[in-house]
């Protein structure tokens, strides 16, 4: 009886995988958030070219039943297992089977190029980023000998992951929006990362079960201010708020690929980043120190993760700060440049970079320009 009871408890604790339902989509789809006709709309993306207004399609496509259309992306994610996925599959199959993506397509099907793309989730309650989670990013600024020694030590002493929080509203922007270099913060860096979108509430999830809690994946960029704190005052070490928290420093998108259409990121991941057309970062999952599943285990041991929360896997070598001593002509982001971050099987974020005008007034308590306390 005791053994039977233990088996029942274990079975009850084991979470089912994110629902894929019994119906099969005629072709893969993605989901995103768009501004269509001046209204914020949750969209179904087909063939990376068409955006289907889910609310309008739900009304028009037969057999919608009593299911309510998702209000926003978090609502879509929360109810994905409870009928929303089945409805998205039905809409997809209706459009594909009836050849309704051609010239005579319904009014609720829009060209992606003619609608405004927003960040998919407006806004996550938490964004957790992994710090130095790729071996190629360990002591990246050191000499070849120093890098090899540091990476060898990290392999021997992996420890637990290091996660930090990024803000949501203000920091999160969508594809094509401007990354704004804050006034006087002239050491702005790039970091392409895979964003895993949590699909169901998670607390103390173990790494083996973690894939069951992921709704899908998107491209993210951890824009970073490498200028640090000015001297004096409290604290002389790293300042993660300064380094990671500025407005526009969390681009996400261009959409979310549901997990069933992407596969295992620990096998499929390839993430790249270019500035001005020059590729500066390229990495695969084999370079990661802690797996995405270990990041979820660690993060959920500290905070409860909710649908729509995002965990980013970290970045690889090729950052501006890390390569400053190893790449001729290396430099930080400058206004007027264009940054492109891509993940195979997901998509590309194309982000223009602009500067910020000098703020007026102030008492001396605001963050000063880097040049006032650091040599360039």
C-alpha positions as CSV (number, residue, x, y, z in Angstrom):
1,X,0.0,0.0,0.0
2,X,2.8,2.4,0.9
3,X,4.5,1.7,-2.5
4,X,1.1,2.3,-4.3
5,X,0.7,5.6,-2.5
6,X,4.1,6.7,-3.5
7,X,3.4,5.8,-7.1
8,X,0.1,7.8,-7.0
9,X,1.9,10.9,-5.6
10,X,4.7,10.7,-8.1
11,X,2.1,10.4,-11.0
12,X,0.2,13.4,-9.6
13,X,3.3,15.5,-9.5
14,X,4.4,14.7,-13.0
15,X,3.2,17.5,-15.3
16,X,2.0,16.5,-18.8
17,X,3.8,18.0,-21.7
18,X,2.5,21.2,-23.2
19,X,-0.7,20.1,-25.0
20,X,-0.4,19.4,-28.7
21,X,-3.9,18.0,-29.0
22,X,-5.0,15.4,-31.4
23,X,-5.5,17.6,-34.4
24,X,-2.5,18.2,-36.6
25,X,-1.8,21.6,-38.2
26,X,-1.6,21.5,-42.0
27,X,1.6,23.6,-41.7
28,X,3.6,25.1,-38.8
29,X,2.4,28.4,-37.4
30,X,3.8,31.1,-35.2
31,X,2.0,33.6,-32.9
32,X,2.8,37.3,-32.3
33,X,1.3,40.7,-31.4
34,X,0.6,43.3,-34.1
35,X,-1.0,46.6,-34.6
36,X,-3.7,46.2,-37.2
37,X,-5.9,49.2,-38.1
38,X,-4.7,51.0,-35.0
39,X,-5.7,48.1,-32.7
40,X,-3.3,45.8,-30.8
41,X,-4.1,42.3,-32.1
42,X,-2.9,38.8,-31.4
43,X,-1.9,37.3,-34.7
44,X,-1.4,33.8,-36.2
45,X,1.6,33.9,-38.5
46,X,1.7,31.6,-41.6
47,X,4.6,31.1,-44.0
48,X,6.4,34.1,-42.3
49,X,4.4,36.3,-44.7
50,X,0.8,36.4,-43.5
51,X,-0.7,37.6,-40.2
52,X,-4.1,36.2,-39.4
53,X,-6.2,38.4,-37.0
54,X,-7.1,35.6,-34.5
55,X,-10.1,37.4,-33.1
56,X,-11.6,38.1,-36.5
57,X,-10.8,34.6,-37.9
58,X,-12.3,33.0,-34.8
59,X,-15.6,34.7,-35.6
60,X,-15.5,33.8,-39.3
61,X,-14.2,30.3,-39.4
62,X,-17.0,27.7,-38.7
63,X,-17.3,25.6,-35.5
64,X,-15.7,28.1,-33.1
65,X,-18.1,27.0,-30.3
66,X,-18.2,28.9,-27.1
67,X,-14.4,29.4,-26.9
68,X,-13.5,33.1,-26.4
69,X,-10.7,34.5,-28.6
70,X,-7.5,35.3,-26.7
71,X,-7.4,38.9,-25.4
72,X,-3.7,39.1,-25.6
73,X,-0.6,36.9,-25.8
74,X,-0.6,35.9,-22.1
75,X,-4.2,34.9,-22.3
76,X,-3.4,32.9,-25.4
77,X,-0.6,31.1,-23.6
78,X,-2.6,30.5,-20.5
79,X,-5.5,28.9,-22.4
80,X,-3.4,27.2,-25.1
81,X,-4.0,23.8,-23.5
82,X,-7.7,24.5,-23.0
83,X,-9.0,24.9,-26.6
84,X,-6.9,27.7,-28.0
85,X,-4.4,25.4,-29.7
86,X,-7.2,23.4,-31.3
87,X,-8.8,26.6,-32.6
88,X,-5.5,27.8,-34.1
89,X,-5.1,24.5,-35.8
90,X,-8.6,24.7,-37.1
91,X,-8.1,28.2,-38.5
92,X,-4.8,27.2,-40.1
93,X,-6.3,24.1,-41.7
94,X,-9.3,26.1,-42.9
95,X,-7.0,28.6,-44.6
96,X,-4.6,26.1,-46.1
97,X,-7.1,23.5,-47.2
98,X,-9.3,26.1,-48.9
99,X,-6.3,27.8,-50.6
100,X,-7.4,31.0,-48.8
101,X,-3.9,32.5,-48.6
102,X,-3.9,33.6,-52.3
103,X,-5.3,36.7,-54.0
104,X,-8.9,36.0,-52.7
105,X,-7.8,35.6,-49.1
106,X,-10.2,36.8,-46.3
107,X,-10.1,40.3,-45.0
108,X,-8.7,39.0,-41.7
109,X,-5.5,37.8,-43.4
110,X,-2.9,40.6,-43.7
111,X,0.5,40.9,-45.3
112,X,3.1,40.9,-42.6
113,X,4.9,43.7,-44.3
114,X,1.8,45.9,-44.0
115,X,1.1,45.6,-40.3
116,X,3.2,46.9,-37.4
117,X,5.0,44.2,-35.5
118,X,5.0,44.6,-31.7
119,X,6.9,42.6,-29.1
120,X,5.0,39.2,-28.8
121,X,4.3,39.6,-25.1
122,X,3.2,42.9,-23.7
123,X,4.6,42.4,-21.1
124,X,6.2,39.4,-19.3
125,X,5.9,39.6,-15.5
126,X,9.5,38.4,-15.3
127,X,12.5,38.2,-17.7
128,X,15.3,36.0,-16.4
129,X,18.6,36.1,-18.2
130,X,21.5,33.7,-17.7
131,X,24.9,35.4,-17.2
132,X,28.0,33.9,-18.8
133,X,26.3,30.6,-19.8
134,X,28.4,29.9,-22.9
135,X,32.0,28.7,-22.6
136,X,33.1,31.0,-25.4
137,X,31.9,33.9,-23.3
138,X,34.0,33.0,-20.3
139,X,36.8,35.5,-19.8
140,X,36.3,36.5,-23.4
141,X,38.5,39.6,-23.0
142,X,41.5,37.6,-21.8
143,X,44.5,36.3,-23.7
144,X,44.1,32.9,-25.4
145,X,45.9,31.3,-22.4
146,X,43.8,33.0,-19.9
147,X,40.6,32.1,-21.8
148,X,41.6,28.4,-21.9
149,X,42.4,28.3,-18.2
150,X,39.2,30.1,-17.2
151,X,37.0,27.8,-19.4
152,X,38.8,24.7,-18.2
153,X,38.1,25.8,-14.6
154,X,34.5,26.5,-15.4
155,X,34.0,23.0,-16.8
156,X,35.4,21.5,-13.7
157,X,33.4,23.8,-11.4
158,X,30.1,24.5,-13.1
159,X,28.2,25.3,-9.9
160,X,24.6,26.5,-10.3
161,X,23.4,29.0,-13.0
162,X,23.5,32.8,-12.5
163,X,20.3,34.5,-13.4
164,X,19.4,38.2,-13.3
165,X,16.2,40.1,-13.9
166,X,15.5,42.5,-16.7
167,X,12.6,44.9,-16.7
168,X,9.5,44.4,-18.8
169,X,7.6,47.5,-19.9
170,X,10.0,50.1,-21.2
171,X,12.8,47.6,-21.8
172,X,10.8,45.2,-24.0
173,X,10.5,46.3,-27.7
174,X,9.6,44.5,-30.9
175,X,11.2,43.9,-34.2
176,X,12.1,47.1,-36.1
177,X,11.9,49.4,-33.1
178,X,14.9,51.5,-32.1
179,X,17.4,50.4,-29.6
180,X,18.2,53.7,-27.8
181,X,21.7,54.3,-26.5
182,X,21.2,56.2,-23.3
183,X,22.8,59.7,-23.1
184,X,26.5,59.4,-22.3
185,X,26.4,55.6,-22.1
186,X,28.8,54.9,-24.9
187,X,29.7,51.3,-24.1
188,X,26.5,49.7,-25.3
189,X,26.9,46.0,-26.2
190,X,25.0,43.3,-27.9
191,X,24.1,39.7,-26.8
192,X,21.8,37.4,-28.9
193,X,19.9,34.9,-26.9
194,X,17.2,32.3,-27.1
195,X,14.0,33.3,-25.2
196,X,12.0,30.4,-23.7
197,X,8.4,31.4,-23.0
198,X,6.9,29.7,-20.0
199,X,3.6,28.0,-20.8
200,X,2.3,26.9,-17.4
201,X,2.9,27.9,-13.7
202,X,6.2,26.4,-12.5
203,X,7.7,26.1,-9.1
204,X,10.5,23.7,-8.1
205,X,10.5,22.1,-11.6
206,X,13.3,19.7,-12.2
207,X,15.4,19.9,-15.4
208,X,14.0,16.6,-16.7
209,X,10.4,17.9,-16.6
210,X,11.3,21.5,-17.7
211,X,10.5,21.0,-21.4
212,X,6.9,20.3,-20.3
213,X,6.6,23.9,-19.0
214,X,7.7,25.7,-22.2
215,X,5.1,27.2,-24.5
216,X,7.5,28.3,-27.2
217,X,10.6,30.2,-28.3
218,X,11.6,33.6,-29.7
219,X,14.7,35.6,-30.5
220,X,15.9,38.0,-27.8
221,X,18.7,40.5,-27.4
222,X,20.2,41.3,-24.0
223,X,21.4,44.8,-24.8
224,X,24.0,45.8,-22.1
225,X,25.6,49.0,-20.8
226,X,29.2,48.2,-20.0
227,X,30.0,51.6,-18.5
228,X,29.5,50.5,-14.9
229,X,29.0,52.6,-11.8
230,X,30.7,55.9,-11.1
231,X,33.1,55.8,-8.2
232,X,31.9,56.7,-4.7
233,X,28.7,56.0,-2.9
234,X,27.5,52.5,-1.9
235,X,28.7,49.5,-3.9
236,X,31.8,49.2,-6.0
237,X,31.2,45.9,-7.9
238,X,29.0,45.1,-10.8
239,X,25.8,47.0,-11.1
240,X,23.3,44.8,-12.9
241,X,20.6,47.5,-12.9
242,X,22.8,49.9,-14.8
243,X,24.2,47.2,-17.0
244,X,20.9,45.6,-18.0
245,X,17.9,47.8,-17.1
246,X,17.8,50.7,-19.5
247,X,14.7,51.3,-21.7
248,X,14.8,49.4,-25.0
249,X,17.4,46.9,-23.7
250,X,15.2,43.8,-24.1
251,X,14.2,43.4,-27.8
252,X,12.0,40.2,-28.2
253,X,10.3,38.5,-31.2
254,X,9.7,38.8,-34.0
255,X,7.1,36.2,-32.9
256,X,6.9,33.0,-30.8
257,X,7.4,29.6,-32.3
258,X,5.3,27.0,-30.3
259,X,7.6,24.3,-28.9
260,X,6.0,21.6,-31.1
261,X,7.3,23.4,-34.2
262,X,10.8,24.1,-33.1
263,X,11.9,20.8,-31.4
264,X,14.6,20.4,-28.8
265,X,16.7,23.6,-28.4
266,X,19.5,21.6,-26.9
267,X,19.9,19.9,-30.2
268,X,18.6,22.5,-32.7
269,X,19.9,25.8,-31.4
270,X,22.0,28.0,-33.6
271,X,22.1,31.7,-32.7
272,X,23.9,34.5,-34.6
273,X,24.2,38.2,-34.5
274,X,25.5,40.8,-36.9
275,X,26.1,44.5,-36.8
276,X,26.1,46.4,-40.1
277,X,26.1,43.1,-42.0
278,X,29.2,41.7,-40.2
279,X,28.6,38.5,-38.3
280,X,30.0,38.9,-34.8
281,X,28.3,36.1,-32.8
282,X,27.6,32.5,-33.8
283,X,27.0,29.6,-31.3
284,X,25.2,26.3,-30.9
285,X,23.7,24.6,-27.8
286,X,26.9,22.5,-27.3
287,X,28.7,25.7,-26.1
288,X,26.2,26.2,-23.3
289,X,27.4,25.6,-19.7
290,X,24.0,25.0,-18.2
291,X,21.2,23.6,-20.3
292,X,18.0,25.6,-20.8
293,X,16.3,23.0,-18.6
294,X,18.8,23.5,-15.8
295,X,18.1,27.3,-16.0
296,X,14.4,26.6,-15.6
297,X,15.1,24.3,-12.6
298,X,17.2,26.9,-11.0
299,X,14.9,29.9,-11.7
300,X,11.8,28.0,-10.5
301,X,13.6,27.1,-7.3
302,X,13.7,30.8,-6.4
303,X,10.6,32.3,-7.9
304,X,7.3,30.9,-9.3
305,X,7.3,31.1,-13.1
306,X,4.0,32.1,-14.8
307,X,2.7,31.8,-18.3
308,X,4.4,34.4,-20.5
309,X,7.5,34.7,-18.3
310,X,10.7,34.5,-20.3
311,X,14.0,32.7,-19.5
312,X,16.9,33.6,-21.8
313,X,19.7,31.1,-22.3
314,X,22.7,33.5,-22.3
315,X,25.0,34.6,-25.0
316,X,28.2,33.4,-26.6
317,X,31.6,34.9,-27.5
318,X,31.7,37.8,-29.9
319,X,30.4,40.6,-27.7
320,X,31.8,44.1,-28.0
321,X,33.3,44.2,-24.5
322,X,34.7,40.6,-24.7
323,X,36.4,41.1,-28.0
324,X,37.8,44.5,-27.4
325,X,41.3,43.1,-26.8
326,X,41.1,40.3,-29.4
327,X,39.5,41.8,-32.6
328,X,41.0,44.6,-34.5
329,X,38.7,47.5,-34.9
330,X,36.2,46.3,-32.3
331,X,33.9,48.8,-30.8
332,X,30.6,49.3,-29.1
333,X,27.2,50.1,-30.7
334,X,26.9,53.5,-32.4
335,X,23.8,55.5,-33.5
336,X,22.8,54.7,-37.1
337,X,23.9,51.1,-37.0
338,X,21.6,48.1,-37.5
339,X,21.8,45.1,-35.4
340,X,20.4,41.7,-36.6
341,X,19.9,38.8,-34.3
342,X,18.8,35.4,-35.7
343,X,18.0,31.9,-34.5
344,X,17.6,29.2,-37.0
345,X,14.1,27.9,-37.1
346,X,12.7,30.9,-35.3
347,X,13.5,34.2,-37.2
348,X,15.4,37.4,-37.1
349,X,15.2,40.7,-35.1
350,X,16.4,43.7,-37.1
351,X,16.9,46.6,-34.8
352,X,18.1,50.1,-35.7
353,X,20.2,51.9,-33.2
354,X,19.8,55.6,-32.3
355,X,21.2,58.0,-29.7
356,X,19.5,59.9,-27.0
357,X,19.5,63.7,-26.5
358,X,21.0,65.1,-23.3
359,X,18.5,65.4,-20.5
360,X,17.8,68.8,-18.9
361,X,18.0,69.8,-15.3
362,X,18.8,67.3,-12.6
363,X,20.5,67.6,-9.1
364,X,23.5,65.4,-9.8
365,X,21.9,62.2,-8.7
366,X,21.2,60.8,-12.1
367,X,23.6,58.3,-13.8
368,X,26.4,60.3,-15.4
369,X,28.1,59.8,-18.8
370,X,30.7,57.1,-18.8
371,X,33.3,59.5,-20.1
372,X,33.2,61.5,-16.8
373,X,34.7,58.7,-14.8
374,X,36.3,56.2,-17.2
375,X,39.0,56.5,-19.8
376,X,37.9,55.4,-23.3
